[in-house]
Amino acid sequence: MPKRILEGVVTSNSRNKTIAVLVTRRVMHPKYKKYVSVSKKYHAHDEKNEKNLGDHVAICETKPISKSKCWVVVANGSEQT
């Protein structure tokens, strides 16, 4: 099964080797048939503490690293193809 890759914006980097990434996606409302934005925060592992607030990053699914972390930073969001 392939690993999911999501793109988002860094909202917090205050913890050691951990960042919070806000991922926003657009889904169609089942009743009104309009697109609405749905956001979710993920905690991702940043080994070198190099990502800052506002950076666009790509995160990839991985085995659980801690209680809340099961994502790892793979690249900047613009570099991912």
C-alpha positions in Angstrom: 0.0 0.0 0.0 1.5 3.4 -1.0 2.2 6.0 1.6 0.2 9.2 1.5 1.9 12.5 0.8 0.2 15.7 1.9 1.2 19.3 1.4 0.6 22.1 4.0 1.9 25.1 5.8 3.9 25.0 9.0 1.9 26.6 11.9 4.2 25.7 14.8 7.8 24.8 15.3 8.2 25.3 19.1 8.9 21.7 20.0 12.2 19.9 19.4 12.2 18.0 16.1 8.5 18.4 15.7 6.4 20.7 13.6 2.6 21.2 13.2 1.4 21.3 9.6 -2.0 22.6 8.6 -3.3 20.7 5.6 -6.3 22.3 3.8 -8.3 20.4 1.2 -11.5 21.2 -0.7 -14.4 18.7 -0.6 -17.9 18.8 -2.0 -20.8 19.2 0.5 -23.0 16.1 0.2 -26.3 18.1 0.4 -25.6 21.5 -1.0 -23.1 20.5 -3.7 -20.7 23.3 -3.0 -17.1 23.0 -2.3 -16.0 23.8 1.3 -12.5 24.0 2.8 -11.6 21.4 5.4 -8.4 21.8 7.4 -6.6 19.4 9.7 -3.3 19.7 11.7 -0.7 17.0 11.6 2.4 16.6 13.8 5.4 15.8 11.7 9.0 14.8 12.5 11.6 17.5 11.4 15.0 15.9 12.2 17.2 19.0 11.7 14.7 21.7 13.1 15.1 23.6 9.8 11.5 24.4 9.0 10.0 27.7 10.1 6.6 29.2 10.4 4.8 29.8 7.1 7.0 27.3 5.1 5.2 25.1 2.6 6.2 21.5 3.2 5.3 18.0 2.0 4.8 15.3 4.7 4.8 11.5 4.2 3.1 8.8 6.3 5.5 6.6 8.3 5.4 4.3 11.3 4.5 5.9 14.6 7.4 7.9 16.1 5.5 9.0 19.2 2.0 9.2 20.5 1.0 12.0 18.1 3.6 11.8 15.4 3.3 9.4 12.4 4.3 11.8 9.6 7.8 12.9 8.5 8.9 15.9 6.5 10.1 14.9 3.0 10.6 18.1 1.1 9.5 21.7 0.6 6.0 21.8 -0.9 7.1 23.5 -4.1 9.8 20.9 -4.7 7.4 17.9 -4.5 6.1 16.7 -7.9 
